[in-house]
Amino acid sequence: MTSTLLPRAHPGCAWLTETLLDPPTAYADWQRERLAPVPSTGTWRVVEAPLYPSIDALCVLRMSGNAGPLLGSSDARRAWWLVAAGTATLLADVPGAVVHPGGWVLDCPAPGIGAGGRTWLHPPYGTGLLTPARLLREALLDAREMEVTER
């Protein structure tokens, strides 16, 4: 990969590295098309959920303009939503969802560049927009209900 594909000024990359002690290491990983460990130590937390209900939920949230960063892995069939730190626990009882604590490390590819079987289904744009936990909860529960109904 050339440096023109991943400028240091990319707003999504800059946003992801805001809380890192050593951002150049993350940029070096991304230049090599590797995952960079990014702990959820800032204003966001990670909510892990099954991939396919997450894709359905993403479609709904995108239409309303409420989709924040979402990382997915087809290999693991998992998705990782970034939500506001103080609201993540609203998803604790959603079937299949895991609310990770502050400091939990999310291995991230660079926005726009997949790596390690992961890609951003909705990348961070550097605006700080996070998926509202209340709306994500509703969307995931609706997606789950549709999945059960279709069986």
N, CA, C and O atoms as a GROMACS GRO file, in nm:
protein
  604
    1MET      N    1   0.085  -0.117   0.000
    1MET     CA    2   0.000   0.000   0.000
    1MET      C    3   0.089   0.123   0.000
    1MET      O    4   0.194   0.125   0.064
    2THR      N    5   0.047   0.223  -0.071
    2THR     CA    6   0.125   0.348  -0.073
    2THR      C    7   0.066   0.446   0.027
    2THR      O    8  -0.050   0.435   0.066
    3SER      N    9   0.147   0.541   0.067
    3SER     CA   10   0.102   0.637   0.166
    3SER      C   11  -0.011   0.725   0.114
    3SER      O   12  -0.082   0.787   0.194
    4THR      N   13  -0.030   0.732  -0.017
    4THR     CA   14  -0.140   0.814  -0.069
    4THR      C   15  -0.275   0.751  -0.039
    4THR      O   16  -0.376   0.821  -0.036
    5LEU      N   17  -0.279   0.619  -0.015
    5LEU     CA   18  -0.405   0.554   0.020
    5LEU      C   19  -0.443   0.578   0.165
    5LEU      O   20  -0.560   0.565   0.201
    6LEU      N   21  -0.348   0.611   0.248
    6LEU     CA   22  -0.374   0.628   0.389
    6LEU      C   23  -0.301   0.750   0.444
    6LEU      O   24  -0.202   0.737   0.517
    7PRO      N   25  -0.348   0.868   0.410
    7PRO     CA   26  -0.279   0.987   0.460
    7PRO      C   27  -0.297   1.002   0.611
    7PRO      O   28  -0.401   0.969   0.666
    8ARG      N   29  -0.194   1.052   0.673
    8ARG     CA   30  -0.203   1.075   0.818
    8ARG      C   31  -0.316   1.173   0.851
    8ARG      O   32  -0.365   1.176   0.964
    9ALA      N   33  -0.354   1.251   0.754
    9ALA     CA   34  -0.460   1.349   0.777
    9ALA      C   35  -0.600   1.291   0.758
    9ALA      O   36  -0.698   1.363   0.774
   10HIS      N   37  -0.611   1.160   0.725
   10HIS     CA   38  -0.743   1.099   0.708
   10HIS      C   39  -0.821   1.118   0.837
   10HIS      O   40  -0.776   1.075   0.943
   11PRO      N   41  -0.938   1.183   0.831
   11PRO     CA   42  -1.011   1.214   0.955
   11PRO      C   43  -1.051   1.092   1.037
   11PRO      O   44  -1.050   1.098   1.160
   12GLY      N   45  -1.085   0.982   0.972
   12GLY     CA   46  -1.122   0.861   1.046
   12GLY      C   47  -1.004   0.802   1.120
   12GLY      O   48  -1.018   0.756   1.234
   13CYS      N   49  -0.888   0.802   1.057
   13CYS     CA   50  -0.766   0.751   1.122
   13CYS      C   51  -0.728   0.840   1.240
   13CYS      O   52  -0.696   0.792   1.348
   14ALA      N   53  -0.733   0.969   1.216
   14ALA     CA   54  -0.698   1.064   1.323
   14ALA      C   55  -0.792   1.047   1.442
   14ALA      O   56  -0.747   1.050   1.557
   15TRP      N   57  -0.920   1.029   1.416
   15TRP     CA   58  -1.018   1.012   1.524
   15TRP      C   59  -0.991   0.884   1.601
   15TRP      O   60  -0.994   0.884   1.725
   16LEU      N   61  -0.964   0.774   1.531
   16LEU     CA   62  -0.937   0.647   1.599
   16LEU      C   63  -0.812   0.654   1.687
   16LEU      O   64  -0.805   0.587   1.790
   17THR      N   65  -0.714   0.733   1.648
   17THR     CA   66  -0.588   0.737   1.722
   17THR      C   67  -0.582   0.847   1.829
   17THR      O   68  -0.479   0.864   1.894
   18GLU      N   69  -0.691   0.922   1.847
   18GLU     CA   70  -0.690   1.033   1.943
   18GLU      C   71  -0.646   0.992   2.084
   18GLU      O   72  -0.577   1.069   2.151
   19THR      N   73  -0.685   0.874   2.128
   19THR     CA   74  -0.654   0.835   2.265
   19THR      C   75  -0.533   0.743   2.278
   19THR      O   76  -0.500   0.698   2.388
   20LEU      N   77  -0.467   0.715   2.167
   20LEU     CA   78  -0.351   0.626   2.172
   20LEU      C   79  -0.228   0.699   2.225
   20LEU      O   80  -0.207   0.817   2.198
   21LEU      N   81  -0.148   0.627   2.301
   21LEU     CA   82  -0.023   0.684   2.349
   21LEU      C   83   0.080   0.693   2.237
   21LEU      O   84   0.168   0.779   2.240
   22ASP      N   85   0.069   0.604   2.138
   22ASP     CA   86   0.166   0.597   2.030
   22ASP      C   87   0.095   0.586   1.894
   22ASP      O   88   0.099   0.480   1.831
   23PRO      N   89   0.030   0.695   1.847
   23PRO     CA   90  -0.040   0.689   1.718
   23PRO      C   91   0.048   0.646   1.601
   23PRO      O   92  -0.003   0.578   1.512
   24PRO      N   93   0.178   0.682   1.595
   24PRO     CA   94   0.259   0.638   1.480
   24PRO      C   95   0.264   0.486   1.464
   24PRO      O   96   0.277   0.436   1.352
   25THR      N   97   0.254   0.412   1.574
   25THR     CA   98   0.253   0.266   1.564
   25THR      C   99   0.128   0.218   1.492
   25THR      O  100   0.135   0.127   1.409
   26ALA      N  101   0.013   0.278   1.522
   26ALA     CA  102  -0.112   0.242   1.453
   26ALA      C  103  -0.100   0.275   1.305
   26ALA      O  104  -0.138   0.194   1.221
   27TYR      N  105  -0.048   0.392   1.273
   27TYR     CA  106  -0.031   0.428   1.132
   27TYR      C  107   0.064   0.331   1.060
   27TYR      O  108   0.041   0.296   0.945
   28ALA      N  109   0.168   0.289   1.128
   28ALA     CA  110   0.261   0.194   1.068
   28ALA      C  111   0.192   0.060   1.041
   28ALA      O  112   0.211  -0.001   0.936
   29ASP      N  113   0.109   0.014   1.137
   29ASP     CA  114   0.033  -0.109   1.116
   29ASP      C  115  -0.059  -0.094   0.996
   29ASP      O  116  -0.067  -0.183   0.912
   30TRP      N  117  -0.128   0.018   0.987
   30TRP     CA  118  -0.222   0.040   0.877
   30TRP      C  119  -0.150   0.050   0.743
   30TRP      O  120  -0.201   0.004   0.641
   31GLN      N  121  -0.032   0.109   0.743
   31GLN     CA  122   0.047   0.116   0.619
   31GLN      C  123   0.082  -0.024   0.569
   31GLN      O  124   0.094  -0.047   0.449
   32ARG      N  125   0.098  -0.118   0.663
   32ARG     CA  126   0.132  -0.257   0.628
   32ARG      C  127   0.006  -0.343   0.611
   32ARG      O  128   0.014  -0.465   0.602
   33GLU      N  129  -0.110  -0.277   0.607
   33GLU     CA  130  -0.239  -0.345   0.594
   33GLU      C  131  -0.262  -0.446   0.706
   33GLU      O  132  -0.306  -0.558   0.682
   34ARG      N  133  -0.230  -0.404   0.827
   34ARG     CA  134  -0.250  -0.485   0.947
   34ARG      C  135  -0.353  -0.418   1.036
   34ARG      O  136  -0.388  -0.302   1.018
   35LEU      N  137  -0.399  -0.494   1.134
   35LEU     CA  138  -0.489  -0.439   1.234
   35LEU      C  139  -0.408  -0.364   1.338
   35LEU      O  140  -0.297  -0.404   1.373
   36ALA      N  141  -0.463  -0.254   1.387
   36ALA     CA  142  -0.399  -0.178   1.494
   36ALA      C  143  -0.485  -0.189   1.619
   36ALA      O  144  -0.607  -0.174   1.611
   37PRO      N  145  -0.424  -0.215   1.735
   37PRO     CA  146  -0.501  -0.224   1.858
   37PRO      C  147  -0.541  -0.085   1.907
   37PRO      O  148  -0.457   0.000   1.934
   38VAL      N  149  -0.672  -0.064   1.918
   38VAL     CA  150  -0.724   0.065   1.962
   38VAL      C  151  -0.812   0.042   2.084
   38VAL      O  152  -0.922  -0.012   2.072
   39PRO      N  153  -0.766   0.083   2.204
   39PRO     CA  154  -0.848   0.063   2.324
   39PRO      C  155  -0.961   0.165   2.331
   39PRO      O  156  -0.949   0.279   2.286
   40SER      N  157  -1.071   0.120   2.388
   40SER     CA  158  -1.187   0.209   2.404
   40SER      C  159  -1.172   0.289   2.534
   40SER      O  160  -1.244   0.268   2.630
   41THR      N  161  -1.077   0.380   2.532
   41THR     CA  162  -1.048   0.458   2.653
   41THR      C  163  -1.103   0.600   2.648
   41THR      O  164  -1.095   0.672   2.747
   42GLY      N  165  -1.157   0.639   2.536
   42GLY     CA  166  -1.209   0.775   2.522
   42GLY      C  167  -1.358   0.781   2.550
   42GLY      O  168  -1.407   0.727   2.649
   43THR      N  169  -1.428   0.845   2.462
   43THR     CA  170  -1.571   0.868   2.481
   43THR      C  171  -1.657   0.754   2.430
   43THR      O  172  -1.780   0.758   2.445
   44TRP      N  173  -1.596   0.652   2.370
   44TRP     CA  174  -1.675   0.543   2.315
   44TRP      C  175  -1.642   0.409   2.378
   44TRP      O  176  -1.535   0.387   2.433
   45ARG      N  177  -1.741   0.319   2.366
   45ARG     CA  178  -1.726   0.181   2.409
   45ARG      C  179  -1.763   0.091   2.292
   45ARG      O  180  -1.825   0.135   2.196
   46VAL      N  181  -1.725  -0.034   2.302
   46VAL     CA  182  -1.752  -0.132   2.197
   46VAL      C  183  -1.866  -0.224   2.239
   46VAL      O  184  -1.866  -0.281   2.348
   47VAL      N  185  -1.962  -0.238   2.149
   47VAL     CA  186  -2.068  -0.336   2.167
   47VAL      C  187  -2.054  -0.436   2.053
   47VAL      O  188  -2.066  -0.402   1.935
   48GLU      N  189  -2.028  -0.560   2.090
   48GLU     CA  190  -2.010  -0.667   1.993
   48GLU      C  191  -2.143  -0.738   1.974
   48GLU      O  192  -2.214  -0.766   2.071
   49ALA      N  193  -2.175  -0.768   1.850
   49ALA     CA  194  -2.303  -0.831   1.820
   49ALA      C  195  -2.287  -0.924   1.699
   49ALA      O  196  -2.189  -0.913   1.625
   50PRO      N  197  -2.383  -1.014   1.679
   50PRO     CA  198  -2.378  -1.099   1.559
   50PRO      C  199  -2.380  -1.014   1.432
   50PRO      O  200  -2.445  -0.909   1.427
   51LEU      N  201  -2.309  -1.060   1.330
   51LEU     CA  202  -2.292  -0.981   1.209
   51LEU      C  203  -2.423  -0.954   1.134
   51LEU      O  204  -2.452  -0.839   1.101
   52TYR      N  205  -2.501  -1.058   1.108
   52TYR     CA  206  -2.615  -1.040   1.020
   52TYR      C  207  -2.726  -0.951   1.078
   52TYR      O  208  -2.779  -0.867   1.005
   53PRO      N  209  -2.763  -0.966   1.205
   53PRO     CA  210  -2.856  -0.867   1.260
   53PRO      C  211  -2.796  -0.725   1.261
   53PRO      O  212  -2.868  -0.626   1.249
   54SER      N  213  -2.664  -0.718   1.276
   54SER     CA  214  -2.598  -0.587   1.275
   54SER      C  215  -2.609  -0.520   1.139
   54SER      O  216  -2.627  -0.398   1.131
   55ILE      N  217  -2.598  -0.599   1.032
   55ILE     CA  218  -2.611  -0.542   0.898
   55ILE      C  219  -2.753  -0.490   0.877
   55ILE      O  220  -2.772  -0.382   0.821
   56ASP      N  221  -2.853  -0.566   0.922
   56ASP     CA  222  -2.992  -0.520   0.912
   56ASP      C  223  -3.011  -0.391   0.992
   56ASP      O  224  -3.075  -0.297   0.946
   57ALA      N  225  -2.955  -0.388   1.113
   57ALA     CA  226  -2.967  -0.269   1.197
   57ALA      C  227  -2.897  -0.150   1.132
   57ALA      O  228  -2.947  -0.038   1.138
   58LEU      N  229  -2.782  -0.174   1.070
   58LEU     CA  230  -2.709  -0.068   1.002
   58LEU      C  231  -2.793  -0.005   0.892
   58LEU      O  232  -2.795   0.117   0.877
   59CYS      N  233  -2.863  -0.087   0.816
   59CYS     CA  234  -2.948  -0.035   0.708
   59CYS      C  235  -3.052   0.063   0.763
   59CYS      O  236  -3.076   0.168   0.704
   60VAL      N  237  -3.113   0.027   0.874
   60VAL     CA  238  -3.214   0.114   0.936
   60VAL      C  239  -3.150   0.241   0.989
   60VAL      O  240  -3.201   0.351   0.967
   61LEU      N  241  -3.039   0.227   1.059
   61LEU     CA  242  -2.974   0.343   1.120
   61LEU      C  243  -2.915   0.438   1.017
   61LEU      O  244  -2.915   0.560   1.039
   62ARG      N  245  -2.866   0.386   0.907
   62ARG     CA  246  -2.813   0.473   0.800
   62ARG      C  247  -2.923   0.561   0.743
   62ARG      O  248  -2.903   0.680   0.719
   63MET      N  249  -3.040   0.502   0.721
   63MET     CA  250  -3.152   0.579   0.664
   63MET      C  251  -3.192   0.696   0.753
   63MET      O  252  -3.237   0.799   0.704
   64SER      N  253  -3.177   0.679   0.883
   64SER     CA  254  -3.215   0.785   0.976
   64SER      C  255  -3.098   0.880   1.006
   64SER      O  256  -3.115   0.978   1.078
   65GLY      N  257  -2.980   0.850   0.951
   65GLY     CA  258  -2.863   0.935   0.976
   65GLY      C  259  -2.800   0.912   1.112
   65GLY      O  260  -2.725   0.997   1.160
   66ASN      N  261  -2.831   0.798   1.175
   66ASN     CA  262  -2.782   0.771   1.310
   66ASN      C  263  -2.679   0.659   1.318
   66ASN      O  264  -2.659   0.601   1.424
   67ALA      N  265  -2.615   0.628   1.208
   67ALA     CA  266  -2.515   0.522   1.209
   67ALA      C  267  -2.377   0.579   1.239
   67ALA      O  268  -2.327   0.668   1.170
   68GLY      N  269  -2.317   0.526   1.344
   68GLY     CA  270  -2.179   0.559   1.376
   68GLY      C  271  -2.090   0.446   1.327
   68GLY      O  272  -2.137   0.359   1.254
   69PRO      N  273  -1.964   0.445   1.365
   69PRO     CA  274  -1.872   0.344   1.317
   69PRO      C  275  -1.915   0.201   1.351
   69PRO      O  276  -1.957   0.172   1.463
   70LEU      N  277  -1.902   0.115   1.252
   70LEU     CA  278  -1.934  -0.028   1.268
   70LEU      C  279  -1.828  -0.108   1.195
   70LEU      O  280  -1.808  -0.094   1.074
   71LEU      N  281  -1.759  -0.192   1.269
   71LEU     CA  282  -1.656  -0.280   1.216
   71LEU      C  283  -1.714  -0.421   1.206
   71LEU      O  284  -1.784  -0.466   1.296
   72GLY      N  285  -1.686  -0.490   1.095
   72GLY     CA  286  -1.741  -0.624   1.080
   72GLY      C  287  -1.638  -0.725   1.037
   72GLY      O  288  -1.535  -0.691   0.978
   73SER      N  289  -1.668  -0.852   1.067
   73SER     CA  290  -1.584  -0.964   1.023
   73SER      C  291  -1.674  -1.075   0.973
   73SER      O  292  -1.750  -1.133   1.050
   74SER      N  293  -1.665  -1.104   0.843
   74SER     CA  294  -1.744  -1.215   0.790
   74SER      C  295  -1.686  -1.349   0.838
   74SER      O  296  -1.760  -1.446   0.852
   75ASP      N  297  -1.556  -1.353   0.862
   75ASP     CA  298  -1.494  -1.476   0.912
   75ASP      C  299  -1.548  -1.513   1.050
   75ASP      O  300  -1.584  -1.629   1.074
   76ALA      N  301  -1.554  -1.417   1.138
   76ALA     CA  302  -1.600  -1.440   1.275
   76ALA      C  303  -1.751  -1.426   1.289
   76ALA      O  304  -1.809  -1.462   1.392
   77ARG      N  305  -1.815  -1.373   1.185
   77ARG     CA  306  -1.960  -1.346   1.188
   77ARG      C  307  -1.996  -1.256   1.307
   77ARG      O  308  -2.098  -1.275   1.373
   78ARG      N  309  -1.910  -1.157   1.331
   78ARG     CA  310  -1.929  -1.063   1.441
   78ARG      C  311  -1.918  -0.921   1.389
   78ARG      O  312  -1.860  -0.896   1.283
   79ALA      N  313  -1.976  -0.829   1.464
   79ALA     CA  314  -1.968  -0.686   1.433
   79ALA      C  315  -1.940  -0.612   1.563
   79ALA      O  316  -1.979  -0.655   1.671
   80TRP      N  317  -1.872  -0.499   1.549
   80TRP     CA  318  -1.836  -0.418   1.665
   80TRP      C  319  -1.885  -0.276   1.642
   80TRP      O  320  -1.836  -0.206   1.553
   81TRP      N  321  -1.981  -0.234   1.722
   81TRP     CA  322  -2.039  -0.100   1.716
   81TRP      C  323  -1.966  -0.009   1.813
   81TRP      O  324  -1.929  -0.052   1.922
   82LEU      N  325  -1.946   0.116   1.775
   82LEU     CA  326  -1.891   0.215   1.867
   82LEU      C  327  -2.006   0.303   1.914
   82LEU      O  328  -2.073   0.369   1.834
   83VAL      N  329  -2.028   0.303   2.045
   83VAL     CA  330  -2.136   0.381   2.105
   83VAL      C  331  -2.080   0.468   2.217
   83VAL      O  332  -1.969   0.444   2.265
   84ALA      N  333  -2.157   0.567   2.258
   84ALA     CA  334  -2.112   0.657   2.365
   84ALA      C  335  -2.087   0.578   2.493
   84ALA      O  336  -2.165   0.490   2.530
   85ALA      N  337  -1.978   0.610   2.561
   85ALA     CA  338  -1.934   0.536   2.680
   85ALA      C  339  -2.044   0.523   2.785
   85ALA      O  340  -2.062   0.416   2.842
   86GLY      N  341  -2.117   0.627   2.811
   86GLY     CA  342  -2.217   0.625   2.918
   86GLY      C  343  -2.346   0.555   2.882
   86GLY      O  344  -2.434   0.542   2.966
   87THR      N  345  -2.359   0.511   2.757
   87THR     CA  346  -2.486   0.451   2.714
   87THR      C  347  -2.475   0.305   2.673
   87THR      O  348  -2.577   0.241   2.649
   88ALA      N  349  -2.356   0.252   2.665
   88ALA     CA  350  -2.335   0.116   2.614
   88ALA      C  351  -2.412   0.011   2.692
   88ALA      O  352  -2.457  -0.088   2.634
   89THR      N  353  -2.430   0.031   2.822
   89THR     CA  354  -2.498  -0.070   2.904
   89THR      C  355  -2.645  -0.088   2.864
   89THR      O  356  -2.707  -0.186   2.905
   90LEU      N  357  -2.701   0.004   2.787
   90LEU     CA  358  -2.838  -0.012   2.740
   90LEU      C  359  -2.853  -0.136   2.651
   90LEU      O  360  -2.964  -0.184   2.628
   91LEU      N  361  -2.740  -0.186   2.602
   91LEU     CA  362  -2.742  -0.303   2.513
   91LEU      C  363  -2.706  -0.433   2.583
   91LEU      O  364  -2.696  -0.538   2.518
   92ALA      N  365  -2.686  -0.428   2.713
   92ALA     CA  366  -2.638  -0.545   2.787
   92ALA      C  367  -2.732  -0.665   2.779
   92ALA      O  368  -2.686  -0.779   2.785
   93ASP      N  369  -2.862  -0.642   2.765
   93ASP     CA  370  -2.955  -0.756   2.762
   93ASP      C  371  -3.004  -0.791   2.622
   93ASP      O  372  -3.097  -0.869   2.607
   94VAL      N  373  -2.942  -0.734   2.520
   94VAL     CA  374  -2.978  -0.768   2.383
   94VAL      C  375  -2.917  -0.906   2.352
   94VAL      O  376  -2.796  -0.924   2.367
   95PRO      N  377  -3.000  -1.002   2.309
   95PRO     CA  378  -2.947  -1.136   2.282
   95PRO      C  379  -2.829  -1.134   2.182
   95PRO      O  380  -2.838  -1.075   2.075
   96GLY      N  381  -2.721  -1.198   2.222
   96GLY     CA  382  -2.604  -1.208   2.137
   96GLY      C  383  -2.508  -1.092   2.147
   96GLY      O  384  -2.398  -1.098   2.092
   97ALA      N  385  -2.547  -0.985   2.216
   97ALA     CA  386  -2.461  -0.867   2.228
   97ALA      C  387  -2.371  -0.878   2.352
   97ALA      O  388  -2.410  -0.932   2.455
   98VAL      N  389  -2.251  -0.825   2.338
   98VAL     CA  390  -2.156  -0.819   2.448
   98VAL      C  391  -2.109  -0.674   2.460
   98VAL      O  392  -2.057  -0.617   2.364
   99VAL      N  393  -2.129  -0.615   2.577
   99VAL     CA  394  -2.083  -0.479   2.602
   99VAL      C  395  -1.944  -0.489   2.665
   99VAL      O  396  -1.928  -0.539   2.776
  100HIS      N  397  -1.845  -0.442   2.593
  100HIS     CA  398  -1.707  -0.450   2.643
  100HIS      C  399  -1.677  -0.329   2.732
  100HIS      O  400  -1.724  -0.218   2.705
  101PRO      N  401  -1.600  -0.350   2.838
  101PRO     CA  402  -1.568  -0.241   2.930
  101PRO      C  403  -1.469  -0.141   2.872
  101PRO      O  404  -1.401  -0.169   2.773
  102GLY      N  405  -1.461  -0.026   2.935
  102GLY     CA  406  -1.362   0.073   2.896
  102GLY      C  407  -1.223   0.013   2.900
  102GLY      O  408  -1.191  -0.063   2.992
  103GLY      N  409  -1.141   0.046   2.802
  103GLY     CA  410  -1.006  -0.006   2.794
  103GLY      C  411  -0.996  -0.133   2.711
  103GLY      O  412  -0.886  -0.178   2.679
  104TRP      N  413  -1.112  -0.192   2.676
  104TRP     CA  414  -1.109  -0.312   2.592
  104TRP      C  415  -1.050  -0.275   2.457
  104TRP      O  416  -1.083  -0.170   2.401
  105VAL      N  417  -0.964  -0.360   2.404
  105VAL     CA  418  -0.892  -0.330   2.280
  105VAL      C  419  -0.967  -0.387   2.160
  105VAL      O  420  -0.998  -0.506   2.154
  106LEU      N  421  -0.996  -0.298   2.065
  106LEU     CA  422  -1.057  -0.336   1.938
  106LEU      C  423  -0.947  -0.333   1.832
  106LEU      O  424  -0.884  -0.230   1.810
  107ASP      N  425  -0.926  -0.446   1.768
  107ASP     CA  426  -0.826  -0.453   1.662
  107ASP      C  427  -0.889  -0.401   1.534
  107ASP      O  428  -0.980  -0.463   1.479
  108CYS      N  429  -0.841  -0.286   1.486
  108CYS     CA  430  -0.904  -0.213   1.376
  108CYS      C  431  -0.817  -0.204   1.252
  108CYS      O  432  -0.697  -0.179   1.261
  109PRO      N  433  -0.878  -0.224   1.136
  109PRO     CA  434  -0.809  -0.188   1.012
  109PRO      C  435  -0.825  -0.038   0.992
  109PRO      O  436  -0.906   0.027   1.058
  110ALA      N  437  -0.749   0.016   0.901
  110ALA     CA  438  -0.769   0.158   0.867
  110ALA      C  439  -0.904   0.174   0.798
  110ALA      O  440  -0.946   0.084   0.725
  111PRO      N  441  -0.971   0.286   0.820
  111PRO     CA  442  -1.095   0.310   0.746
  111PRO      C  443  -1.070   0.304   0.596
  111PRO      O  444  -0.977   0.367   0.544
  112GLY      N  445  -1.154   0.229   0.526
  112GLY     CA  446  -1.141   0.217   0.382
  112GLY      C  447  -1.048   0.106   0.336
  112GLY      O  448  -1.042   0.077   0.217
  113ILE      N  449  -0.976   0.044   0.428
  113ILE     CA  450  -0.881  -0.062   0.396
  113ILE      C  451  -0.910  -0.180   0.488
  113ILE      O  452  -0.895  -0.168   0.609
  114GLY      N  453  -0.951  -0.292   0.434
  114GLY     CA  454  -0.973  -0.410   0.516
  114GLY      C  455  -0.841  -0.475   0.554
  114GLY      O  456  -0.742  -0.462   0.483
  115ALA      N  457  -0.842  -0.546   0.666
  115ALA     CA  458  -0.723  -0.619   0.710
  115ALA      C  459  -0.766  -0.725   0.810
  115ALA      O  460  -0.863  -0.707   0.884
  116GLY      N  461  -0.694  -0.835   0.812
  116GLY     CA  462  -0.719  -0.939   0.911
  116GLY      C  463  -0.861  -0.991   0.910
  116GLY      O  464  -0.912  -1.033   1.014
  117GLY      N  465  -0.926  -0.989   0.794
  117GLY     CA  466  -1.063  -1.037   0.785
  117GLY      C  467  -1.167  -0.938   0.836
  117GLY      O  468  -1.284  -0.972   0.848
  118ARG      N  469  -1.124  -0.816   0.864
  118ARG     CA  470  -1.216  -0.715   0.915
  118ARG      C  471  -1.222  -0.597   0.820
  118ARG      O  472  -1.125  -0.565   0.751
  119THR      N  473  -1.338  -0.533   0.816
  119THR     CA  474  -1.355  -0.411   0.738
  119THR      C  475  -1.460  -0.324   0.805
  119THR      O  476  -1.548  -0.372   0.875
  120TRP      N  477  -1.449  -0.195   0.781
  120TRP     CA  478  -1.547  -0.102   0.836
  120TRP      C  479  -1.671  -0.105   0.748
  120TRP      O  480  -1.666  -0.066   0.631
  121LEU      N  481  -1.782  -0.150   0.804
  121LEU     CA  482  -1.909  -0.149   0.731
  121LEU      C  483  -1.965  -0.008   0.727
  121LEU      O  484  -2.034   0.030   0.632
  122HIS      N  485  -1.935   0.068   0.829
  122HIS     CA  486  -1.964   0.212   0.834
  122HIS      C  487  -1.844   0.273   0.905
  122HIS      O  488  -1.833   0.264   1.027
  123PRO      N  489  -1.754   0.336   0.829
  123PRO     CA  490  -1.628   0.380   0.889
  123PRO      C  491  -1.643   0.505   0.975
  123PRO      O  492  -1.741   0.579   0.963
  124PRO      N  493  -1.546   0.527   1.062
  124PRO     CA  494  -1.542   0.654   1.133
  124PRO      C  495  -1.500   0.763   1.034
  124PRO      O  496  -1.407   0.745   0.956
  125TYR      N  497  -1.570   0.874   1.038
  125TYR     CA  498  -1.539   0.984   0.946
  125TYR      C  499  -1.463   1.096   1.014
  125TYR      O  500  -1.428   1.196   0.950
  126GLY      N  501  -1.437   1.080   1.143
  126GLY     CA  502  -1.365   1.183   1.215
  126GLY      C  503  -1.454   1.287   1.279
  126GLY      O  504  -1.404   1.381   1.342
  127THR      N  505  -1.584   1.272   1.264
  127THR     CA  506  -1.678   1.370   1.320
  127THR      C  507  -1.708   1.344   1.467
  127THR      O  508  -1.757   1.432   1.537
  128GLY      N  509  -1.679   1.222   1.514
  128GLY     CA  510  -1.713   1.185   1.650
  128GLY      C  511  -1.853   1.127   1.663
  128GLY      O  512  -1.896   1.090   1.772
  129LEU      N  513  -1.926   1.117   1.551
  129LEU     CA  514  -2.060   1.060   1.554
  129LEU      C  515  -2.052   0.915   1.598
  129LEU      O  516  -1.979   0.835   1.539
  130LEU      N  517  -2.128   0.881   1.700
  130LEU     CA  518  -2.138   0.745   1.749
  130LEU      C  519  -2.283   0.699   1.733
  130LEU      O  520  -2.375   0.781   1.733
  131THR      N  521  -2.303   0.570   1.720
  131THR     CA  522  -2.438   0.518   1.708
  131THR      C  523  -2.509   0.536   1.842
  131THR      O  524  -2.458   0.493   1.945
  132PRO      N  525  -2.628   0.599   1.842
  132PRO     CA  526  -2.703   0.612   1.968
  132PRO      C  527  -2.744   0.473   2.019
  132PRO      O  528  -2.810   0.397   1.948
  133ALA      N  529  -2.705   0.442   2.141
  133ALA     CA  530  -2.729   0.309   2.198
  133ALA      C  531  -2.878   0.274   2.201
  133ALA      O  532  -2.914   0.160   2.175
  134ARG      N  533  -2.962   0.369   2.232
  134ARG     CA  534  -3.106   0.343   2.240
  134ARG      C  535  -3.159   0.300   2.104
  134ARG      O  536  -3.237   0.206   2.094
  135LEU      N  537  -3.116   0.370   1.998
  135LEU     CA  538  -3.162   0.336   1.863
  135LEU      C  539  -3.100   0.204   1.814
  135LEU      O  540  -3.166   0.127   1.744
  136LEU      N  541  -2.975   0.180   1.851
  136LEU     CA  542  -2.911   0.054   1.815
  136LEU      C  543  -2.983  -0.062   1.882
  136LEU      O  544  -3.005  -0.166   1.820
  137ARG      N  545  -3.018  -0.044   2.007
  137ARG     CA  546  -3.092  -0.149   2.080
  137ARG      C  547  -3.220  -0.184   2.006
  137ARG      O  548  -3.248  -0.302   1.981
  138GLU      N  549  -3.297  -0.083   1.970
  138GLU     CA  550  -3.423  -0.106   1.898
  138GLU      C  551  -3.399  -0.176   1.765
  138GLU      O  552  -3.469  -0.270   1.730
  139ALA      N  553  -3.299  -0.129   1.691
  139ALA     CA  554  -3.271  -0.185   1.559
  139ALA      C  555  -3.223  -0.330   1.568
  139ALA      O  556  -3.263  -0.413   1.486
  140LEU      N  557  -3.139  -0.361   1.666
  140LEU     CA  558  -3.091  -0.499   1.681
  140LEU      C  559  -3.205  -0.592   1.725
  140LEU      O  560  -3.215  -0.705   1.677
  141LEU      N  561  -3.288  -0.545   1.816
  141LEU     CA  562  -3.402  -0.627   1.860
  141LEU      C  563  -3.500  -0.650   1.745
  141LEU      O  564  -3.552  -0.761   1.729
  142ASP      N  565  -3.525  -0.547   1.665
  142ASP     CA  566  -3.613  -0.563   1.548
  142ASP      C  567  -3.552  -0.661   1.448
  142ASP      O  568  -3.623  -0.745   1.393
  143ALA      N  569  -3.422  -0.650   1.424
  143ALA     CA  570  -3.355  -0.740   1.330
  143ALA      C  571  -3.361  -0.883   1.380
  143ALA      O  572  -3.383  -0.976   1.302
  144ARG      N  573  -3.343  -0.901   1.509
  144ARG     CA  574  -3.350  -1.035   1.568
  144ARG      C  575  -3.491  -1.092   1.553
  144ARG      O  576  -3.509  -1.209   1.521
  145GLU      N  577  -3.591  -1.008   1.578
  145GLU     CA  578  -3.729  -1.052   1.567
  145GLU      C  579  -3.760  -1.094   1.423
  145GLU      O  580  -3.826  -1.195   1.401
  146MET      N  581  -3.712  -1.016   1.326
  146MET     CA  582  -3.733  -1.051   1.185
  146MET      C  583  -3.666  -1.184   1.152
  146MET      O  584  -3.722  -1.266   1.079
  147GLU      N  585  -3.546  -1.203   1.206
  147GLU     CA  586  -3.472  -1.326   1.180
  147GLU      C  587  -3.547  -1.448   1.234
  147GLU      O  588  -3.555  -1.551   1.167
  148VAL      N  589  -3.602  -1.436   1.354
  148VAL     CA  590  -3.677  -1.546   1.416
  148VAL      C  591  -3.806  -1.572   1.339
  148VAL      O  592  -3.844  -1.688   1.320
  149THR      N  593  -3.872  -1.466   1.294
  149THR     CA  594  -3.997  -1.478   1.221
  149THR      C  595  -3.975  -1.547   1.086
  149THR      O  596  -4.061  -1.623   1.040
  150GLU      N  597  -3.862  -1.520   1.022
  150GLU     CA  598  -3.833  -1.575   0.890
  150GLU      C  599  -3.794  -1.722   0.893
  150GLU      O  600  -3.793  -1.788   0.788
  151ARG      N  601  -3.762  -1.775   1.009
  151ARG     CA  602  -3.720  -1.917   1.019
  151ARG      C  603  -3.835  -2.009   1.003
  151ARG      O  604  -3.818  -2.131   1.008
   0.00000   0.00000   0.00000
